[in-house]
Structures are given as structure tokens and as C-alpha cells.
Amino acid sequence: MIQELDNVVLTVDLPQFGLASGDIGTVVMLHASGKGYEVEFVTLDGETIAVTSLLAAQVRPILHKEIAHVRRVAA
């Protein structure tokens, strides 16, 4: 089960925030016992891009043997 401060992977695109499926965020709050999450997305140099509420189906835990990939945030 995903907990506060866990890193999670976005499973959908969120173009309104410049976010894409596969982006990594940090859970900053649980909603309704894990039915949703408040997730913060930050650039590698520390700039917060978005803090948004997401349904559990819109994120997933990071899996074993996954590797991060760098991309520029969409304008």
C-alpha cells in the first residue's frame, strides 16, 4: 500500500501541469484511506511543478529494477 512520503509513478498524462505518464512524484497526503493521494512533482533541481490530488488509479508504486529517465517539463 502506498504511504505518505512514498515516491510514486504517474500512470496518466496531466497536460495542464506539464506532466506525463511515467513522471515520479512524492505522496504528501493520503485521501480516504488510500483511495486518493496528494502528490508533489518536483524537477531534479528542486522546483515544484505541481501539487495535485490524484485517484489511486492515476499513480502506482515504483517497481523493482525500474530506472528514472530525464525529460524537460512541457511549457
CHARMM internal coordinates of N, CA and C (Angstrom, degrees):
IC EDIT
DIST 1 N 1 CA 1.4509
DIST 1 CA 1 C 1.5291
ANGL 1 N 1 CA 1 C 109.76
DIST 1 C 2 N 1.2976
ANGL 1 CA 1 C 2 N 116.56
DIHE 1 N 1 CA 1 C 2 N 138.87
DIST 2 N 2 CA 1.4599
ANGL 1 C 2 N 2 CA 122.66
DIHE 1 CA 1 C 2 N 2 CA 178.93
DIST 2 CA 2 C 1.5281
ANGL 2 N 2 CA 2 C 109.37
DIHE 1 C 2 N 2 CA 2 C -73.24
DIST 2 C 3 N 1.3320
ANGL 2 CA 2 C 3 N 115.46
DIHE 2 N 2 CA 2 C 3 N 135.42
DIST 3 N 3 CA 1.4588
ANGL 2 C 3 N 3 CA 122.55
DIHE 2 CA 2 C 3 N 3 CA -178.76
DIST 3 CA 3 C 1.5259
ANGL 3 N 3 CA 3 C 110.05
DIHE 2 C 3 N 3 CA 3 C -121.23
DIST 3 C 4 N 1.3350
ANGL 3 CA 3 C 4 N 116.19
DIHE 3 N 3 CA 3 C 4 N 166.90
DIST 4 N 4 CA 1.4591
ANGL 3 C 4 N 4 CA 120.65
DIHE 3 CA 3 C 4 N 4 CA 174.06
DIST 4 CA 4 C 1.5225
ANGL 4 N 4 CA 4 C 109.76
DIHE 3 C 4 N 4 CA 4 C -56.92
DIST 4 C 5 N 1.3233
ANGL 4 CA 4 C 5 N 115.59
DIHE 4 N 4 CA 4 C 5 N 141.31
DIST 5 N 5 CA 1.4593
ANGL 4 C 5 N 5 CA 126.73
DIHE 4 CA 4 C 5 N 5 CA -179.83
DIST 5 CA 5 C 1.5238
ANGL 5 N 5 CA 5 C 114.13
DIHE 4 C 5 N 5 CA 5 C 74.96
DIST 5 C 6 N 1.3382
ANGL 5 CA 5 C 6 N 118.08
DIHE 5 N 5 CA 5 C 6 N 2.29
DIST 6 N 6 CA 1.4602
ANGL 5 C 6 N 6 CA 120.81
DIHE 5 CA 5 C 6 N 6 CA 172.62
DIST 6 CA 6 C 1.5245
ANGL 6 N 6 CA 6 C 109.04
DIHE 5 C 6 N 6 CA 6 C -73.52
DIST 6 C 7 N 1.3204
ANGL 6 CA 6 C 7 N 116.39
DIHE 6 N 6 CA 6 C 7 N 143.49
DIST 7 N 7 CA 1.4553
ANGL 6 C 7 N 7 CA 121.17
DIHE 6 CA 6 C 7 N 7 CA 169.53
DIST 7 CA 7 C 1.5147
ANGL 7 N 7 CA 7 C 107.81
DIHE 6 C 7 N 7 CA 7 C -81.88
DIST 7 C 8 N 1.3320
ANGL 7 CA 7 C 8 N 116.28
DIHE 7 N 7 CA 7 C 8 N 139.70
DIST 8 N 8 CA 1.4603
ANGL 7 C 8 N 8 CA 121.79
DIHE 7 CA 7 C 8 N 8 CA -178.50
DIST 8 CA 8 C 1.5261
ANGL 8 N 8 CA 8 C 108.94
DIHE 7 C 8 N 8 CA 8 C -133.62
DIST 8 C 9 N 1.3346
ANGL 8 CA 8 C 9 N 114.99
DIHE 8 N 8 CA 8 C 9 N 162.40
DIST 9 N 9 CA 1.4530
ANGL 8 C 9 N 9 CA 122.18
DIHE 8 CA 8 C 9 N 9 CA 179.16
DIST 9 CA 9 C 1.5226
ANGL 9 N 9 CA 9 C 108.66
DIHE 8 C 9 N 9 CA 9 C -108.31
DIST 9 C 10 N 1.3032
ANGL 9 CA 9 C 10 N 116.77
DIHE 9 N 9 CA 9 C 10 N 129.94
DIST 10 N 10 CA 1.4533
ANGL 9 C 10 N 10 CA 122.59
DIHE 9 CA 9 C 10 N 10 CA 176.63
DIST 10 CA 10 C 1.5285
ANGL 10 N 10 CA 10 C 109.00
DIHE 9 C 10 N 10 CA 10 C -70.88
DIST 10 C 11 N 1.3353
ANGL 10 CA 10 C 11 N 117.66
DIHE 10 N 10 CA 10 C 11 N 133.84
DIST 11 N 11 CA 1.4689
ANGL 10 C 11 N 11 CA 121.38
DIHE 10 CA 10 C 11 N 11 CA -177.86
DIST 11 CA 11 C 1.5235
ANGL 11 N 11 CA 11 C 113.02
DIHE 10 C 11 N 11 CA 11 C -105.95
DIST 11 C 12 N 1.3148
ANGL 11 CA 11 C 12 N 117.02
DIHE 11 N 11 CA 11 C 12 N 0.64
DIST 12 N 12 CA 1.4731
ANGL 11 C 12 N 12 CA 122.53
DIHE 11 CA 11 C 12 N 12 CA 179.17
DIST 12 CA 12 C 1.5272
ANGL 12 N 12 CA 12 C 108.90
DIHE 11 C 12 N 12 CA 12 C -135.77
DIST 12 C 13 N 1.3160
ANGL 12 CA 12 C 13 N 116.45
DIHE 12 N 12 CA 12 C 13 N 158.29
DIST 13 N 13 CA 1.4606
ANGL 12 C 13 N 13 CA 120.32
DIHE 12 CA 12 C 13 N 13 CA 172.12
DIST 13 CA 13 C 1.5215
ANGL 13 N 13 CA 13 C 109.00
DIHE 12 C 13 N 13 CA 13 C -79.25
DIST 13 C 14 N 1.3195
ANGL 13 CA 13 C 14 N 116.53
DIHE 13 N 13 CA 13 C 14 N 142.06
DIST 14 N 14 CA 1.4645
ANGL 13 C 14 N 14 CA 123.19
DIHE 13 CA 13 C 14 N 14 CA 173.37
DIST 14 CA 14 C 1.5250
ANGL 14 N 14 CA 14 C 107.40
DIHE 13 C 14 N 14 CA 14 C -126.47
DIST 14 C 15 N 1.3405
ANGL 14 CA 14 C 15 N 117.17
DIHE 14 N 14 CA 14 C 15 N 75.01
DIST 15 N 15 CA 1.4653
ANGL 14 C 15 N 15 CA 120.57
DIHE 14 CA 14 C 15 N 15 CA -174.13
DIST 15 CA 15 C 1.5256
ANGL 15 N 15 CA 15 C 113.68
DIHE 14 C 15 N 15 CA 15 C -60.39
DIST 15 C 16 N 1.3228
ANGL 15 CA 15 C 16 N 118.21
DIHE 15 N 15 CA 15 C 16 N -26.09
DIST 16 N 16 CA 1.4635
ANGL 15 C 16 N 16 CA 120.33
DIHE 15 CA 15 C 16 N 16 CA 179.07
DIST 16 CA 16 C 1.5276
ANGL 16 N 16 CA 16 C 112.15
DIHE 15 C 16 N 16 CA 16 C -64.56
DIST 16 C 17 N 1.3453
ANGL 16 CA 16 C 17 N 116.70
DIHE 16 N 16 CA 16 C 17 N -18.93
DIST 17 N 17 CA 1.4688
ANGL 16 C 17 N 17 CA 122.35
DIHE 16 CA 16 C 17 N 17 CA 177.61
DIST 17 CA 17 C 1.5248
ANGL 17 N 17 CA 17 C 112.27
DIHE 16 C 17 N 17 CA 17 C -111.34
DIST 17 C 18 N 1.3352
ANGL 17 CA 17 C 18 N 117.39
DIHE 17 N 17 CA 17 C 18 N -0.75
DIST 18 N 18 CA 1.4629
ANGL 17 C 18 N 18 CA 120.52
DIHE 17 CA 17 C 18 N 18 CA -175.49
DIST 18 CA 18 C 1.5136
ANGL 18 N 18 CA 18 C 112.67
DIHE 17 C 18 N 18 CA 18 C 74.42
DIST 18 C 19 N 1.3311
ANGL 18 CA 18 C 19 N 116.97
DIHE 18 N 18 CA 18 C 19 N 21.99
DIST 19 N 19 CA 1.4625
ANGL 18 C 19 N 19 CA 121.71
DIHE 18 CA 18 C 19 N 19 CA -177.83
DIST 19 CA 19 C 1.5264
ANGL 19 N 19 CA 19 C 110.77
DIHE 18 C 19 N 19 CA 19 C -103.52
DIST 19 C 20 N 1.3350
ANGL 19 CA 19 C 20 N 115.41
DIHE 19 N 19 CA 19 C 20 N 149.49
DIST 20 N 20 CA 1.4581
ANGL 19 C 20 N 20 CA 121.17
DIHE 19 CA 19 C 20 N 20 CA -178.33
DIST 20 CA 20 C 1.5267
ANGL 20 N 20 CA 20 C 110.02
DIHE 19 C 20 N 20 CA 20 C -129.05
DIST 20 C 21 N 1.3057
ANGL 20 CA 20 C 21 N 114.84
DIHE 20 N 20 CA 20 C 21 N 153.69
DIST 21 N 21 CA 1.4646
ANGL 20 C 21 N 21 CA 120.44
DIHE 20 CA 20 C 21 N 21 CA 174.93
DIST 21 CA 21 C 1.5280
ANGL 21 N 21 CA 21 C 108.52
DIHE 20 C 21 N 21 CA 21 C -51.04
DIST 21 C 22 N 1.3223
ANGL 21 CA 21 C 22 N 116.07
DIHE 21 N 21 CA 21 C 22 N 132.97
DIST 22 N 22 CA 1.4574
ANGL 21 C 22 N 22 CA 121.24
DIHE 21 CA 21 C 22 N 22 CA -178.18
DIST 22 CA 22 C 1.5146
ANGL 22 N 22 CA 22 C 113.42
DIHE 21 C 22 N 22 CA 22 C 102.80
DIST 22 C 23 N 1.3432
ANGL 22 CA 22 C 23 N 117.55
DIHE 22 N 22 CA 22 C 23 N -15.54
DIST 23 N 23 CA 1.4616
ANGL 22 C 23 N 23 CA 119.98
DIHE 22 CA 22 C 23 N 23 CA 177.21
DIST 23 CA 23 C 1.5275
ANGL 23 N 23 CA 23 C 109.61
DIHE 22 C 23 N 23 CA 23 C -67.22
DIST 23 C 24 N 1.3182
ANGL 23 CA 23 C 24 N 115.46
DIHE 23 N 23 CA 23 C 24 N 150.52
DIST 24 N 24 CA 1.4674
ANGL 23 C 24 N 24 CA 122.11
DIHE 23 CA 23 C 24 N 24 CA -176.39
DIST 24 CA 24 C 1.5224
ANGL 24 N 24 CA 24 C 109.47
DIHE 23 C 24 N 24 CA 24 C -106.23
DIST 24 C 25 N 1.3336
ANGL 24 CA 24 C 25 N 115.60
DIHE 24 N 24 CA 24 C 25 N 132.81
DIST 25 N 25 CA 1.4575
ANGL 24 C 25 N 25 CA 121.79
DIHE 24 CA 24 C 25 N 25 CA 176.89
DIST 25 CA 25 C 1.5122
ANGL 25 N 25 CA 25 C 110.13
DIHE 24 C 25 N 25 CA 25 C -132.08
DIST 25 C 26 N 1.3229
ANGL 25 CA 25 C 26 N 115.69
DIHE 25 N 25 CA 25 C 26 N 173.89
DIST 26 N 26 CA 1.4620
ANGL 25 C 26 N 26 CA 122.52
DIHE 25 CA 25 C 26 N 26 CA 179.25
DIST 26 CA 26 C 1.5169
ANGL 26 N 26 CA 26 C 109.64
DIHE 25 C 26 N 26 CA 26 C -117.99
DIST 26 C 27 N 1.3259
ANGL 26 CA 26 C 27 N 116.23
DIHE 26 N 26 CA 26 C 27 N 129.40
DIST 27 N 27 CA 1.4627
ANGL 26 C 27 N 27 CA 121.57
DIHE 26 CA 26 C 27 N 27 CA 177.74
DIST 27 CA 27 C 1.5206
ANGL 27 N 27 CA 27 C 108.42
DIHE 26 C 27 N 27 CA 27 C -71.67
DIST 27 C 28 N 1.3322
ANGL 27 CA 27 C 28 N 116.18
DIHE 27 N 27 CA 27 C 28 N 122.38
DIST 28 N 28 CA 1.4597
ANGL 27 C 28 N 28 CA 120.46
DIHE 27 CA 27 C 28 N 28 CA 179.18
DIST 28 CA 28 C 1.5235
ANGL 28 N 28 CA 28 C 112.18
DIHE 27 C 28 N 28 CA 28 C -108.13
DIST 28 C 29 N 1.3419
ANGL 28 CA 28 C 29 N 116.65
DIHE 28 N 28 CA 28 C 29 N -10.74
DIST 29 N 29 CA 1.4660
ANGL 28 C 29 N 29 CA 120.21
DIHE 28 CA 28 C 29 N 29 CA 177.06
DIST 29 CA 29 C 1.5254
ANGL 29 N 29 CA 29 C 109.58
DIHE 28 C 29 N 29 CA 29 C -162.86
DIST 29 C 30 N 1.3349
ANGL 29 CA 29 C 30 N 115.30
DIHE 29 N 29 CA 29 C 30 N 141.25
DIST 30 N 30 CA 1.4632
ANGL 29 C 30 N 30 CA 121.37
DIHE 29 CA 29 C 30 N 30 CA 173.47
DIST 30 CA 30 C 1.5176
ANGL 30 N 30 CA 30 C 109.20
DIHE 29 C 30 N 30 CA 30 C -92.46
DIST 30 C 31 N 1.3374
ANGL 30 CA 30 C 31 N 116.65
DIHE 30 N 30 CA 30 C 31 N 142.67
DIST 31 N 31 CA 1.4595
ANGL 30 C 31 N 31 CA 121.83
DIHE 30 CA 30 C 31 N 31 CA 174.76
DIST 31 CA 31 C 1.5254
ANGL 31 N 31 CA 31 C 109.01
DIHE 30 C 31 N 31 CA 31 C -117.20
DIST 31 C 32 N 1.3152
ANGL 31 CA 31 C 32 N 116.76
DIHE 31 N 31 CA 31 C 32 N 134.08
DIST 32 N 32 CA 1.4664
ANGL 31 C 32 N 32 CA 122.80
DIHE 31 CA 31 C 32 N 32 CA 174.01
DIST 32 CA 32 C 1.5241
ANGL 32 N 32 CA 32 C 112.03
DIHE 31 C 32 N 32 CA 32 C 49.62
DIST 32 C 33 N 1.3341
ANGL 32 CA 32 C 33 N 115.84
DIHE 32 N 32 CA 32 C 33 N 51.51
DIST 33 N 33 CA 1.4739
ANGL 32 C 33 N 33 CA 122.26
DIHE 32 CA 32 C 33 N 33 CA 176.06
DIST 33 CA 33 C 1.5269
ANGL 33 N 33 CA 33 C 113.29
DIHE 32 C 33 N 33 CA 33 C 54.96
DIST 33 C 34 N 1.3205
ANGL 33 CA 33 C 34 N 117.04
DIHE 33 N 33 CA 33 C 34 N 39.57
DIST 34 N 34 CA 1.4611
ANGL 33 C 34 N 34 CA 120.56
DIHE 33 CA 33 C 34 N 34 CA 175.82
DIST 34 CA 34 C 1.5143
ANGL 34 N 34 CA 34 C 115.38
DIHE 33 C 34 N 34 CA 34 C 95.92
DIST 34 C 35 N 1.3282
ANGL 34 CA 34 C 35 N 118.16
DIHE 34 N 34 CA 34 C 35 N 6.81
DIST 35 N 35 CA 1.4767
ANGL 34 C 35 N 35 CA 119.53
DIHE 34 CA 34 C 35 N 35 CA 175.49
DIST 35 CA 35 C 1.5251
ANGL 35 N 35 CA 35 C 110.86
DIHE 34 C 35 N 35 CA 35 C -76.79
DIST 35 C 36 N 1.3127
ANGL 35 CA 35 C 36 N 115.94
DIHE 35 N 35 CA 35 C 36 N -16.71
DIST 36 N 36 CA 1.4532
ANGL 35 C 36 N 36 CA 122.23
DIHE 35 CA 35 C 36 N 36 CA 177.45
DIST 36 CA 36 C 1.5085
ANGL 36 N 36 CA 36 C 110.16
DIHE 35 C 36 N 36 CA 36 C -159.56
DIST 36 C 37 N 1.3349
ANGL 36 CA 36 C 37 N 115.08
DIHE 36 N 36 CA 36 C 37 N 169.66
DIST 37 N 37 CA 1.4608
ANGL 36 C 37 N 37 CA 120.52
DIHE 36 CA 36 C 37 N 37 CA -175.67
DIST 37 CA 37 C 1.5166
ANGL 37 N 37 CA 37 C 110.22
DIHE 36 C 37 N 37 CA 37 C -144.29
DIST 37 C 38 N 1.3058
ANGL 37 CA 37 C 38 N 115.69
DIHE 37 N 37 CA 37 C 38 N 149.83
DIST 38 N 38 CA 1.4507
ANGL 37 C 38 N 38 CA 122.02
DIHE 37 CA 37 C 38 N 38 CA 166.01
DIST 38 CA 38 C 1.5255
ANGL 38 N 38 CA 38 C 104.89
DIHE 37 C 38 N 38 CA 38 C -95.36
DIST 38 C 39 N 1.3345
ANGL 38 CA 38 C 39 N 116.64
DIHE 38 N 38 CA 38 C 39 N 122.17
DIST 39 N 39 CA 1.4637
ANGL 38 C 39 N 39 CA 120.62
DIHE 38 CA 38 C 39 N 39 CA -172.76
DIST 39 CA 39 C 1.5212
ANGL 39 N 39 CA 39 C 109.42
DIHE 38 C 39 N 39 CA 39 C -125.10
DIST 39 C 40 N 1.3329
ANGL 39 CA 39 C 40 N 116.18
DIHE 39 N 39 CA 39 C 40 N 133.28
DIST 40 N 40 CA 1.4613
ANGL 39 C 40 N 40 CA 122.24
DIHE 39 CA 39 C 40 N 40 CA 176.86
DIST 40 CA 40 C 1.5193
ANGL 40 N 40 CA 40 C 109.02
DIHE 39 C 40 N 40 CA 40 C -102.46
DIST 40 C 41 N 1.3292
ANGL 40 CA 40 C 41 N 115.63
DIHE 40 N 40 CA 40 C 41 N 132.66
DIST 41 N 41 CA 1.4594
ANGL 40 C 41 N 41 CA 122.62
DIHE 40 CA 40 C 41 N 41 CA 176.89
DIST 41 CA 41 C 1.5181
ANGL 41 N 41 CA 41 C 107.91
DIHE 40 C 41 N 41 CA 41 C -113.68
DIST 41 C 42 N 1.3301
ANGL 41 CA 41 C 42 N 116.34
DIHE 41 N 41 CA 41 C 42 N 127.04
DIST 42 N 42 CA 1.4563
ANGL 41 C 42 N 42 CA 123.02
DIHE 41 CA 41 C 42 N 42 CA -172.12
DIST 42 CA 42 C 1.5286
ANGL 42 N 42 CA 42 C 109.36
DIHE 41 C 42 N 42 CA 42 C -130.09
DIST 42 C 43 N 1.3412
ANGL 42 CA 42 C 43 N 116.90
DIHE 42 N 42 CA 42 C 43 N 141.01
DIST 43 N 43 CA 1.4607
ANGL 42 C 43 N 43 CA 120.06
DIHE 42 CA 42 C 43 N 43 CA 173.53
DIST 43 CA 43 C 1.5279
ANGL 43 N 43 CA 43 C 108.94
DIHE 42 C 43 N 43 CA 43 C -69.61
DIST 43 C 44 N 1.3212
ANGL 43 CA 43 C 44 N 116.05
DIHE 43 N 43 CA 43 C 44 N 165.18
DIST 44 N 44 CA 1.4629
ANGL 43 C 44 N 44 CA 119.86
DIHE 43 CA 43 C 44 N 44 CA -179.16
DIST 44 CA 44 C 1.5196
ANGL 44 N 44 CA 44 C 112.97
DIHE 43 C 44 N 44 CA 44 C -64.94
DIST 44 C 45 N 1.3424
ANGL 44 CA 44 C 45 N 117.60
DIHE 44 N 44 CA 44 C 45 N -20.73
DIST 45 N 45 CA 1.4580
ANGL 44 C 45 N 45 CA 119.40
DIHE 44 CA 44 C 45 N 45 CA 177.35
DIST 45 CA 45 C 1.5300
ANGL 45 N 45 CA 45 C 112.55
DIHE 44 C 45 N 45 CA 45 C -96.49
DIST 45 C 46 N 1.3412
ANGL 45 CA 45 C 46 N 117.05
DIHE 45 N 45 CA 45 C 46 N 11.42
DIST 46 N 46 CA 1.4553
ANGL 45 C 46 N 46 CA 120.79
DIHE 45 CA 45 C 46 N 46 CA 169.42
DIST 46 CA 46 C 1.5136
ANGL 46 N 46 CA 46 C 117.64
DIHE 45 C 46 N 46 CA 46 C 98.65
DIST 46 C 47 N 1.3260
ANGL 46 CA 46 C 47 N 118.88
DIHE 46 N 46 CA 46 C 47 N 2.80
DIST 47 N 47 CA 1.4659
ANGL 46 C 47 N 47 CA 120.90
DIHE 46 CA 46 C 47 N 47 CA 179.24
DIST 47 CA 47 C 1.5258
ANGL 47 N 47 CA 47 C 110.46
DIHE 46 C 47 N 47 CA 47 C -82.82
DIST 47 C 48 N 1.3236
ANGL 47 CA 47 C 48 N 116.93
DIHE 47 N 47 CA 47 C 48 N 125.03
DIST 48 N 48 CA 1.4606
ANGL 47 C 48 N 48 CA 120.69
DIHE 47 CA 47 C 48 N 48 CA 176.79
DIST 48 CA 48 C 1.5222
ANGL 48 N 48 CA 48 C 109.03
DIHE 47 C 48 N 48 CA 48 C -71.81
DIST 48 C 49 N 1.3242
ANGL 48 CA 48 C 49 N 115.85
DIHE 48 N 48 CA 48 C 49 N 125.21
DIST 49 N 49 CA 1.4632
ANGL 48 C 49 N 49 CA 122.28
DIHE 48 CA 48 C 49 N 49 CA 178.01
DIST 49 CA 49 C 1.5223
ANGL 49 N 49 CA 49 C 109.90
DIHE 48 C 49 N 49 CA 49 C -91.05
DIST 49 C 50 N 1.3303
ANGL 49 CA 49 C 50 N 116.83
DIHE 49 N 49 CA 49 C 50 N -42.50
DIST 50 N 50 CA 1.4652
ANGL 49 C 50 N 50 CA 120.66
DIHE 49 CA 49 C 50 N 50 CA -178.33
DIST 50 CA 50 C 1.5098
ANGL 50 N 50 CA 50 C 109.83
DIHE 49 C 50 N 50 CA 50 C -160.95
DIST 50 C 51 N 1.3212
ANGL 50 CA 50 C 51 N 114.97
DIHE 50 N 50 CA 50 C 51 N 148.49
DIST 51 N 51 CA 1.4599
ANGL 50 C 51 N 51 CA 123.64
DIHE 50 CA 50 C 51 N 51 CA 165.75
DIST 51 CA 51 C 1.5151
ANGL 51 N 51 CA 51 C 104.10
DIHE 50 C 51 N 51 CA 51 C -125.57
DIST 51 C 52 N 1.3159
ANGL 51 CA 51 C 52 N 117.17
DIHE 51 N 51 CA 51 C 52 N 116.45
DIST 52 N 52 CA 1.4585
ANGL 51 C 52 N 52 CA 120.10
DIHE 51 CA 51 C 52 N 52 CA -172.83
DIST 52 CA 52 C 1.5224
ANGL 52 N 52 CA 52 C 111.94
DIHE 51 C 52 N 52 CA 52 C -142.29
DIST 52 C 53 N 1.3230
ANGL 52 CA 52 C 53 N 115.59
DIHE 52 N 52 CA 52 C 53 N 153.18
DIST 53 N 53 CA 1.4668
ANGL 52 C 53 N 53 CA 121.63
DIHE 52 CA 52 C 53 N 53 CA 175.73
DIST 53 CA 53 C 1.5188
ANGL 53 N 53 CA 53 C 108.89
DIHE 52 C 53 N 53 CA 53 C -84.79
DIST 53 C 54 N 1.3193
ANGL 53 CA 53 C 54 N 115.89
DIHE 53 N 53 CA 53 C 54 N 131.84
DIST 54 N 54 CA 1.4591
ANGL 53 C 54 N 54 CA 121.74
DIHE 53 CA 53 C 54 N 54 CA -178.87
DIST 54 CA 54 C 1.5131
ANGL 54 N 54 CA 54 C 110.38
DIHE 53 C 54 N 54 CA 54 C -131.22
DIST 54 C 55 N 1.3165
ANGL 54 CA 54 C 55 N 115.69
DIHE 54 N 54 CA 54 C 55 N 147.68
DIST 55 N 55 CA 1.4590
ANGL 54 C 55 N 55 CA 121.07
DIHE 54 CA 54 C 55 N 55 CA 172.71
DIST 55 CA 55 C 1.5251
ANGL 55 N 55 CA 55 C 109.41
DIHE 54 C 55 N 55 CA 55 C -74.19
DIST 55 C 56 N 1.3143
ANGL 55 CA 55 C 56 N 116.49
DIHE 55 N 55 CA 55 C 56 N 156.56
DIST 56 N 56 CA 1.4638
ANGL 55 C 56 N 56 CA 120.83
DIHE 55 CA 55 C 56 N 56 CA -179.49
DIST 56 CA 56 C 1.5249
ANGL 56 N 56 CA 56 C 111.62
DIHE 55 C 56 N 56 CA 56 C -56.74
DIST 56 C 57 N 1.3241
ANGL 56 CA 56 C 57 N 118.22
DIHE 56 N 56 CA 56 C 57 N -33.25
DIST 57 N 57 CA 1.4643
ANGL 56 C 57 N 57 CA 121.68
DIHE 56 CA 56 C 57 N 57 CA -179.14
DIST 57 CA 57 C 1.5314
ANGL 57 N 57 CA 57 C 112.56
DIHE 56 C 57 N 57 CA 57 C -72.32
DIST 57 C 58 N 1.3148
ANGL 57 CA 57 C 58 N 117.97
DIHE 57 N 57 CA 57 C 58 N -11.12
DIST 58 N 58 CA 1.4618
ANGL 57 C 58 N 58 CA 120.95
DIHE 57 CA 57 C 58 N 58 CA -177.95
DIST 58 CA 58 C 1.5303
ANGL 58 N 58 CA 58 C 113.16
DIHE 57 C 58 N 58 CA 58 C -92.52
DIST 58 C 59 N 1.3150
ANGL 58 CA 58 C 59 N 116.88
DIHE 58 N 58 CA 58 C 59 N -4.84
DIST 59 N 59 CA 1.4638
ANGL 58 C 59 N 59 CA 122.09
DIHE 58 CA 58 C 59 N 59 CA 176.78
DIST 59 CA 59 C 1.5190
ANGL 59 N 59 CA 59 C 109.44
DIHE 58 C 59 N 59 CA 59 C -138.11
DIST 59 C 60 N 1.3198
ANGL 59 CA 59 C 60 N 114.75
DIHE 59 N 59 CA 59 C 60 N 161.91
DIST 60 N 60 CA 1.4596
ANGL 59 C 60 N 60 CA 120.40
DIHE 59 CA 59 C 60 N 60 CA 175.47
DIST 60 CA 60 C 1.5195
ANGL 60 N 60 CA 60 C 108.47
DIHE 59 C 60 N 60 CA 60 C -145.85
DIST 60 C 61 N 1.3317
ANGL 60 CA 60 C 61 N 116.71
DIHE 60 N 60 CA 60 C 61 N 160.02
DIST 61 N 61 CA 1.4653
ANGL 60 C 61 N 61 CA 118.99
DIHE 60 CA 60 C 61 N 61 CA 176.28
DIST 61 CA 61 C 1.5290
ANGL 61 N 61 CA 61 C 110.52
DIHE 60 C 61 N 61 CA 61 C -66.77
DIST 61 C 62 N 1.3169
ANGL 61 CA 61 C 62 N 116.08
DIHE 61 N 61 CA 61 C 62 N 157.16
DIST 62 N 62 CA 1.4523
ANGL 61 C 62 N 62 CA 121.03
DIHE 61 CA 61 C 62 N 62 CA 171.43
DIST 62 CA 62 C 1.5263
ANGL 62 N 62 CA 62 C 107.24
DIHE 61 C 62 N 62 CA 62 C -72.62
DIST 62 C 63 N 1.3166
ANGL 62 CA 62 C 63 N 116.33
DIHE 62 N 62 CA 62 C 63 N 134.66
DIST 63 N 63 CA 1.4605
ANGL 62 C 63 N 63 CA 121.98
DIHE 62 CA 62 C 63 N 63 CA -177.10
DIST 63 CA 63 C 1.5231
ANGL 63 N 63 CA 63 C 111.21
DIHE 62 C 63 N 63 CA 63 C -96.99
DIST 63 C 64 N 1.3099
ANGL 63 CA 63 C 64 N 115.94
DIHE 63 N 63 CA 63 C 64 N 159.32
DIST 64 N 64 CA 1.4620
ANGL 63 C 64 N 64 CA 123.50
DIHE 63 CA 63 C 64 N 64 CA 176.82
DIST 64 CA 64 C 1.5282
ANGL 64 N 64 CA 64 C 109.83
DIHE 63 C 64 N 64 CA 64 C -58.31
DIST 64 C 65 N 1.3085
ANGL 64 CA 64 C 65 N 116.88
DIHE 64 N 64 CA 64 C 65 N 138.77
DIST 65 N 65 CA 1.4691
ANGL 64 C 65 N 65 CA 124.30
DIHE 64 CA 64 C 65 N 65 CA 175.78
DIST 65 CA 65 C 1.5279
ANGL 65 N 65 CA 65 C 113.75
DIHE 64 C 65 N 65 CA 65 C 69.97
DIST 65 C 66 N 1.3503
ANGL 65 CA 65 C 66 N 118.62
DIHE 65 N 65 CA 65 C 66 N 21.44
DIST 66 N 66 CA 1.4605
ANGL 65 C 66 N 66 CA 120.84
DIHE 65 CA 65 C 66 N 66 CA 173.16
DIST 66 CA 66 C 1.5281
ANGL 66 N 66 CA 66 C 108.23
DIHE 65 C 66 N 66 CA 66 C -91.96
DIST 66 C 67 N 1.3228
ANGL 66 CA 66 C 67 N 115.15
DIHE 66 N 66 CA 66 C 67 N 152.39
DIST 67 N 67 CA 1.4606
ANGL 66 C 67 N 67 CA 120.67
DIHE 66 CA 66 C 67 N 67 CA -179.89
DIST 67 CA 67 C 1.5351
ANGL 67 N 67 CA 67 C 108.73
DIHE 66 C 67 N 67 CA 67 C -127.80
DIST 67 C 68 N 1.3170
ANGL 67 CA 67 C 68 N 116.24
DIHE 67 N 67 CA 67 C 68 N 141.33
DIST 68 N 68 CA 1.4645
ANGL 67 C 68 N 68 CA 120.62
DIHE 67 CA 67 C 68 N 68 CA 178.95
DIST 68 CA 68 C 1.5271
ANGL 68 N 68 CA 68 C 109.68
DIHE 67 C 68 N 68 CA 68 C -75.15
DIST 68 C 69 N 1.3215
ANGL 68 CA 68 C 69 N 116.01
DIHE 68 N 68 CA 68 C 69 N 153.65
DIST 69 N 69 CA 1.4628
ANGL 68 C 69 N 69 CA 123.22
DIHE 68 CA 68 C 69 N 69 CA 179.07
DIST 69 CA 69 C 1.5229
ANGL 69 N 69 CA 69 C 107.92
DIHE 68 C 69 N 69 CA 69 C -130.96
DIST 69 C 70 N 1.3022
ANGL 69 CA 69 C 70 N 117.99
DIHE 69 N 69 CA 69 C 70 N 137.36
DIST 70 N 70 CA 1.4659
ANGL 69 C 70 N 70 CA 122.28
DIHE 69 CA 69 C 70 N 70 CA -176.59
DIST 70 CA 70 C 1.5251
ANGL 70 N 70 CA 70 C 110.06
DIHE 69 C 70 N 70 CA 70 C -93.35
DIST 70 C 71 N 1.3515
ANGL 70 CA 70 C 71 N 115.38
DIHE 70 N 70 CA 70 C 71 N 140.15
DIST 71 N 71 CA 1.4695
ANGL 70 C 71 N 71 CA 122.19
DIHE 70 CA 70 C 71 N 71 CA 173.28
DIST 71 CA 71 C 1.5211
ANGL 71 N 71 CA 71 C 107.28
DIHE 70 C 71 N 71 CA 71 C -150.28
DIST 71 C 72 N 1.3098
ANGL 71 CA 71 C 72 N 116.61
DIHE 71 N 71 CA 71 C 72 N 159.90
DIST 72 N 72 CA 1.4667
ANGL 71 C 72 N 72 CA 121.05
DIHE 71 CA 71 C 72 N 72 CA 175.66
DIST 72 CA 72 C 1.5282
ANGL 72 N 72 CA 72 C 108.61
DIHE 71 C 72 N 72 CA 72 C -81.38
DIST 72 C 73 N 1.3247
ANGL 72 CA 72 C 73 N 116.11
DIHE 72 N 72 CA 72 C 73 N 145.90
DIST 73 N 73 CA 1.4480
ANGL 72 C 73 N 73 CA 121.41
DIHE 72 CA 72 C 73 N 73 CA 177.45
DIST 73 CA 73 C 1.5233
ANGL 73 N 73 CA 73 C 108.74
DIHE 72 C 73 N 73 CA 73 C -70.61
DIST 73 C 74 N 1.3281
ANGL 73 CA 73 C 74 N 116.11
DIHE 73 N 73 CA 73 C 74 N 135.42
DIST 74 N 74 CA 1.4632
ANGL 73 C 74 N 74 CA 120.61
DIHE 73 CA 73 C 74 N 74 CA 178.20
DIST 74 CA 74 C 1.5215
ANGL 74 N 74 CA 74 C 109.90
DIHE 73 C 74 N 74 CA 74 C -62.50
DIST 74 C 75 N 1.3050
ANGL 74 CA 74 C 75 N 116.55
DIHE 74 N 74 CA 74 C 75 N 143.64
DIST 75 N 75 CA 1.4772
ANGL 74 C 75 N 75 CA 120.73
DIHE 74 CA 74 C 75 N 75 CA -178.96
DIST 75 CA 75 C 1.5068
ANGL 75 N 75 CA 75 C 111.04
DIHE 74 C 75 N 75 CA 75 C -75.24
END
COOR INIT
IC SEED 1 N 1 CA 1 C
IC BUILD
